[in-house]
C-alpha cells in the first residue's frame, strides 16, 4: 500500500482458475495520477480473455472516453 500523499490507481492482472472458481494475481502495479488528470467520472473496467484465461483491468479518468492499463500491449 502506498502511504505518501500521491494519488494512485492500483491495477491487478489476474489468472482465472475456473475449476476452483478462484483468481490468482500475476502482477500488481500502481499508476500515479494528479487531481488535474481527472476530467470526468473515474470508471473502472474488467475484460476477460477466454483464450488466455486472463482478467485485465483498465481505468478511465474522463468518464470512459479513453482507457489506460499497464497490462495492455
N, C-alpha and C positions, 0 to 999 in steps of 0.2 A: 504494500500500500504506500502511495506517495504521501508524504507528510508536510511538504512545503506549501506555499501559497499559490502555486501554479495550478491552473485548471487542466484536467486531462480527460480524454476519452479512453477507456480501457477496452481492449478487444481481445477476444479469445478465438483460437482456431481449434475446433473440436472434431474428434473422430467419433462416429456413432456406431455403437455395437447393438445391432437390432436383436440379437439373440438374448442379450442380458438387459435390454431396454435401458442402456446406460450410455454416457458420453465420456470420452477421455480427452483431456486437454493436451493438445500438441504444442501450442505456442500461446504466449501471452505478451501483449505489447501495450504501451501507454503512448498516446498521441497528444502532445501538448497543444492547447488552444488558448486563445485570449478572448476576453469578453467581446472584443471588436470583431472576432471571426464569426460570431453568431448573428446572422442576418434574418433569421426566421425561426420557425419551430425546430427544436432538436428532435430528430427522428432516427430510430434505430431499425435495422432490417436484418433478418437472418435468412440466408439462402442455403438450400440443401442440394448437393450434387449426388444423385443416385449412383453414378458410375464410380465415384471415388469414396462414397460414404462419408463425406465431409460436410459439416455445417460451418459456414463462414459469415461473420458479422460485418456489417458496414454501418456507417452513420452519415447523417446529413446535418449541416448547421444552417441550412437555408430552406427548411421545410420540404426537402425531398427533390429539389431541382438538381443538385449534384450530390454524389455519394463518394465516400472515401473508405478504404480499407487497407490495412497494412499487408493483407494476405492475398490480394488480387494481383494477377500478372498483367 
